[in-house]
Amino acid sequence: MIFPSRSGAVLYLLWSVCMIGLLAGCAPDRDPLPSPAETDAAAHAPYPLGLAADRMQRARDRADTLPNLQALMVARHGQVELAHRANGPSLSTPVNVKSVSKSVLSALVGIAIEKGHLEGVDQRIAPFFEEYLSEDSDPRKRDITVGDLLSMRSGLQRTSGSNYGAWVSSSNWVRNALQRPMQSDPGTERSYSTGNSHLLSAVLTQATGQSTWAFAQEHLAEPMGMALPQWMADPQGIYFGGNDMRISARGLLAFGEMYRNGGWYNGQRVVPQDWVRASWVERSQSRWSGAGYGYSWFTRREQGHRMHYGWGYGGQYVFIVPTLELTIVATSQPYASGGRQHRRRLQAIVTEEIIPAAEQGTGG
């Protein structure tokens, strides 16, 4: 185009910028490459499409040697590349995902904050539990926040491990968890405790005016078309927070893909994108595995990639590798023998076969 004057060229340039801005405003509010919490250059590496067939065949062959494995599913670039039913029910049958439930509960907290039921992660939980804290002699309990529960830094004595049986045998799980002694200041030391997650379920129940299951059904399961049967509740009727949810392998893969896509599922926003990012920020570390821990999600680096994952007892997993646009789900028999060895062998399949298969792509 020939401009009659310098001023004409400037006007055209301004018009072009305005048109670009208008067009950009029509685009959906989502990242082109959903990689929350990623800041390294690897987040934008040009990895090839698909999965290397030989690596995936080895992954399946190794999976078939695991007697405890129920299902193994892999999605790449939003496409299901492996849907392997091993020694379990159909891939659409809900199964107990154990503590992967904590990652699902974290999503519910993020939704509740977005909808105004909760103020945010810095909101103190004491006002929800005055009946149990009114005469407590330790004032630090009044400083416990929603974020402290999500990151396992409440400071309360843990209810997991050797304390678990006595806790779930008690007549009031919320009271039992809250009246345990403080072992550190809130927001400082991490101590993995399902009691923290159950307190979150109790907070959600009060804040939303719905049971945790009803809130999850309305705002998570139904928008995603995911079956979420009712699960165990405590003696007061509060749904177990952070354990024993039943989700199918396909449903869990959809949940992982939704997080990988920054909270979007089939063009609908399910979880706030900022919540996905916040959930994957490392706030503490596991003293056993060394993995980082965010808002009820583990995080660690594998093969040069940041991997975020929900982890449940016995070998229940949802792994998300944003740089590779990769989501992996495994469900296992939760109470079978040899759980620790099974878990290690399952993780090895992910790191030694599936991640390299994604790096190599179909040309590998």
Salt bridges, closest charged atoms under 4 A:
ASP31 OD2 - ARG277 NH2 2.23
ASP40 OD2 - ARG301 NH1 3.63
ASP64 OD1 - HIS84 NE2 2.71
GLU130 OE2 - ARG142 NH1 2.92
ASP136 OD2 - LYS141 NZ 2.81
ASP138 OD2 - ARG140 NH2 2.97
ASP143 OD1 - ARG124 NE 3.36
ASP185 OD1 - ARG140 NH1 2.97
GLU218 OE2 - HIS219 NE2 3.74
ASP234 OD2 - HIS198 NE2 2.85
ASP244 OD1 - LYS98 NZ 3.04
GLU257 OE2 - ARG260 NE 2.75
GLU302 OE2 - ARG300 NE 2.46
GLU325 OE2 - HIS77 ND1 3.59
GLU325 OE1 - ARG260 NH1 3.55
GLU352 OE1 - ARG62 NH1 3.03
GLU353 OE1 - ARG55 NH1 3.63
GLU353 OE1 - ARG58 NE 3.31
GLU353 OE2 - ARG62 NH1 3.01
GLU359 OE2 - HIS305 NE2 2.75
